[in-house]
């Protein structure tokens, strides 16, 4: 239990350091010639690497637990387990208390770093539950030394908690790295609405992707009637910004005479 909890805390440090470094980097100015989109994706990449490290450490802890359960059980003193787990529990309560609360809304345009705060907050909640389990395991072994097998078994609970608490974040980061269309954004409805703007004949080459969890970009090619170039562009930008929250858009406008 102590090893799993210590490994959990170590992986937490890696996760939080990765988040802080990536958030700091994502706010830096980038060279337009080298990184035209800036360093926004650094936050996602850093968090993704931190999660992979956490999964690796979790695998080591679970493998050690399996080896101990399959071998001869050793006598374990439950008091240090209970004491150290209690310290860990109190520490996580303090960290959760001082962590700035982040909003739950989705700002598709100029979002801040709330995604990083959400990562930390969700993980701390899992830490609290893990710490509570370790305290309970320590008390049980303290009172009933023959229940030492619970020390190894608690590692499986730790592994399950890591997987359950980070799966959604892992999937979100993977979606960003694969440039997936945001799940909450109705892309077909958005492009259909653009096609209904007065003067638009056709819309194609439609793309919408995430630079970061709260930063969305899109591009499209609009074929419009002659003389409607400026009106269509202005109307499209209004729809994208005020209804869908997208401020980074690239719209190519072609009139009939341009295609002749």
Secondary structure by P-SEA (a helix, b strand, c coil): caaaaaaaaaaaaaaaaaaaaaaaaaacccccccccccccaaaaaaaaaaaaaaaaaaaaaaaaaaaaaacccccccaaaaaaaaaaaaaaaaaaaaaccccccccccccccaaaaaaaaaaaaaaaaaaaaaaaaaaaaaaacccccaaaaaaaaaaaaaaaaacaaaaaaaaaaaacccccccaaaaaaaaaaacccccccccbbbbbcccccccbbbbbbbcccaaaaaaaaaaaaacccccccbbbbbbbcccccc
